[in-house]
């Protein structure tokens, strides 16, 4: 599952990404979670000095630092597109 515009990083504790496992990198955004996360299931997103957190089930933005409305819409579209990947990544990481 690879295209020219995105690269997937499969979650793995073995790879040394214990603190902030990366789920996806796309269009300059990094989608990740922390190794000691809590419910509800959510994903963190960063791009340069910008950051936001979005709940996966309802796509509610729970934190936003410096993301514009246009960027928020773009990120939400990417989460909708890759929601299954993110949910599987969460379940695979935390339910091992």
One Martini backbone bead per residue (centre of mass of N, CA, C, O) as a GRO file, in nm:
protein
   96
    1UNK     BB    1   0.072   0.053   0.031
    2UNK     BB    2   0.183   0.266  -0.217
    3UNK     BB    3   0.273   0.601  -0.289
    4UNK     BB    4   0.407   0.901  -0.390
    5UNK     BB    5   0.243   1.085  -0.154
    6UNK     BB    6   0.304   0.837   0.046
    7UNK     BB    7   0.398   0.701   0.375
    8UNK     BB    8   0.412   0.412   0.551
    9UNK     BB    9   0.409   0.340   0.910
   10UNK     BB   10   0.450   0.074   1.083
   11UNK     BB   11   0.370  -0.042   1.375
   12UNK     BB   12   0.649  -0.071   1.622
   13UNK     BB   13   0.819  -0.154   1.903
   14UNK     BB   14   1.092  -0.251   1.772
   15UNK     BB   15   1.167   0.036   1.623
   16UNK     BB   16   1.162   0.260   1.869
   17UNK     BB   17   0.844   0.385   1.878
   18UNK     BB   18   0.726   0.412   2.178
   19UNK     BB   19   0.639   0.718   2.230
   20UNK     BB   20   0.566   0.785   1.892
   21UNK     BB   21   0.383   0.632   1.692
   22UNK     BB   22   0.361   0.598   1.349
   23UNK     BB   23   0.103   0.585   1.102
   24UNK     BB   24   0.146   0.858   0.914
   25UNK     BB   25   0.262   1.009   0.602
   26UNK     BB   26   0.116   1.321   0.470
   27UNK     BB   27   0.159   1.618   0.330
   28UNK     BB   28   0.355   1.678   0.598
   29UNK     BB   29   0.211   1.489   0.784
   30UNK     BB   30   0.183   1.357   1.120
   31UNK     BB   31   0.060   1.048   1.241
   32UNK     BB   32  -0.005   0.988   1.595
   33UNK     BB   33   0.095   0.829   1.907
   34UNK     BB   34   0.109   0.746   2.230
   35UNK     BB   35   0.211   0.480   2.442
   36UNK     BB   36   0.003   0.623   2.684
   37UNK     BB   37  -0.283   0.615   2.612
   38UNK     BB   38  -0.631   0.714   2.584
   39UNK     BB   39  -0.949   0.743   2.609
   40UNK     BB   40  -1.036   0.809   2.333
   41UNK     BB   41  -0.978   0.747   2.027
   42UNK     BB   42  -0.678   0.894   1.880
   43UNK     BB   43  -0.504   1.159   1.699
   44UNK     BB   44  -0.200   1.295   1.609
   45UNK     BB   45  -0.093   1.613   1.460
   46UNK     BB   46   0.189   1.719   1.249
   47UNK     BB   47   0.330   2.043   1.123
   48UNK     BB   48   0.580   2.153   1.226
   49UNK     BB   49   0.433   2.397   1.449
   50UNK     BB   50   0.185   2.212   1.419
   51UNK     BB   51  -0.125   2.107   1.603
   52UNK     BB   52  -0.338   1.810   1.656
   53UNK     BB   53  -0.649   1.661   1.786
   54UNK     BB   54  -0.838   1.351   1.705
   55UNK     BB   55  -1.118   1.186   1.709
   56UNK     BB   56  -1.214   0.894   1.547
   57UNK     BB   57  -1.526   0.850   1.570
   58UNK     BB   58  -1.613   1.190   1.535
   59UNK     BB   59  -1.388   1.407   1.445
   60UNK     BB   60  -1.294   1.560   1.695
   61UNK     BB   61  -1.151   1.853   1.791
   62UNK     BB   62  -0.936   1.885   2.091
   63UNK     BB   63  -0.682   2.017   1.940
   64UNK     BB   64  -0.526   2.348   1.850
   65UNK     BB   65  -0.212   2.457   1.686
   66UNK     BB   66  -0.204   2.666   1.405
   67UNK     BB   67  -0.438   2.563   1.247
   68UNK     BB   68  -0.616   2.598   0.985
   69UNK     BB   69  -0.912   2.552   0.841
   70UNK     BB   70  -0.792   2.415   0.591
   71UNK     BB   71  -0.616   2.208   0.745
   72UNK     BB   72  -0.840   2.074   0.902
   73UNK     BB   73  -0.993   1.968   0.657
   74UNK     BB   74  -0.759   1.801   0.543
   75UNK     BB   75  -0.720   1.617   0.789
   76UNK     BB   76  -1.005   1.500   0.803
   77UNK     BB   77  -0.992   1.367   0.524
   78UNK     BB   78  -0.752   1.180   0.595
   79UNK     BB   79  -0.889   1.035   0.827
   80UNK     BB   80  -1.124   0.921   0.667
   81UNK     BB   81  -0.942   0.760   0.465
   82UNK     BB   82  -0.759   0.624   0.734
   83UNK     BB   83  -0.929   0.512   0.973
   84UNK     BB   84  -0.873   0.208   0.969
   85UNK     BB   85  -0.570   0.228   1.013
   86UNK     BB   86  -0.586   0.372   1.289
   87UNK     BB   87  -0.756   0.162   1.441
   88UNK     BB   88  -0.566  -0.077   1.392
   89UNK     BB   89  -0.320   0.054   1.523
   90UNK     BB   90  -0.435   0.090   1.802
   91UNK     BB   91  -0.519  -0.206   1.855
   92UNK     BB   92  -0.238  -0.334   1.796
   93UNK     BB   93  -0.082  -0.178   2.019
   94UNK     BB   94  -0.286  -0.196   2.286
   95UNK     BB   95  -0.369  -0.529   2.233
   96UNK     BB   96  -0.093  -0.708   2.292
   0.00000   0.00000   0.00000
